[in-house]
Amino acid sequence: MAANAKEAEERNRQLKGEREGMLLHFQELKGQMNRLRDIERARLTKLTLDSNTAIKQLKRKGERGERILKLAEMGRKLETEEEKVLPFYASSLTKDEQDDVAAAVVEQPSERLAAVMHEYAALETFWKRYNKVMLDKCALDKEKHTLLHENQQLRTLLKQYLDGISVNDEILSQVNPLFVVNNQTNVKLNVPVADPRIRRPVQTVVEAAHVVRHVLPSK
């Protein structure tokens, strides 16, 4: 009996040790699983945010592309026959310069800025048309400025003419060389009145009694 009790006690102690070891191993596995779950949750959250951001960016790019296509279609309707036949202006470079440019495009860029520009080489035709439009816009702006200046001058001349032939309270309150009252104008003359060119002729009046007394012979 004593031997069986001792064996049973030893067995219980071993089972208890195994149980504690299994509990410890379970706690470690549970901690690892929780950490992996947190990591995967964070990755899933980041992936969801990145996915939503990518979807929004793609949507904006799609809307911008549709807007560009609509503007291109509208611009196509406004093009002249010459622009439809020859959409790109002739290059001002010589044959040798064009060959140098073509060789530079083919050559692999060594600088970062050159590499970025090399990626957008396909947009060269677009920039040609864009630059042509900008040059036309600058020319039209200059012509508009000239026409506005001429229009202002013509408006001023027309106003002066209308003021000269009109009579109203506003015109009478301003200086008007055509408005004369009692042989006087409200314009300050630069030529003095004593100037013989504008001075009125003075008529000498002699009384008849003076003529009879001093001029005619007495009888």
Number of C-alpha atoms within 10 A of each C-alpha: 6 7 8 9 10 11 12 12 12 12 12 12 12 12 12 12 12 12 12 12 12 12 12 12 12 12 12 12 12 12 12 12 12 12 12 12 12 12 12 12 12 12 12 12 12 12 12 12 12 12 12 12 12 12 12 12 12 12 12 12 12 12 12 12 12 12 12 12 12 12 12 12 11 11 10 12 10 11 12 11 9 8 13 12 9 10 15 16 11 8 9 8 10 9 10 9 11 13 12 11 13 11 11 12 14 9 10 11 14 8 8 9 9 12 12 11 13 16 9 9 11 10 10 10 12 11 13 16 15 13 14 15 12 12 12 12 12 12 12 12 12 12 12 12 12 12 12 12 12 12 12 12 12 12 12 12 12 12 11 13 11 12 18 15 11 14 12 8 8 9 15 13 9 11 14 17 13 13 17 11 8 5 6 9 14 15 13 9 9 6 9 11 11 9 9 9 9 10 10 10 7 6 6 6 6 8 8 9 9 10 11 11 10 9 10 9 8 7 3
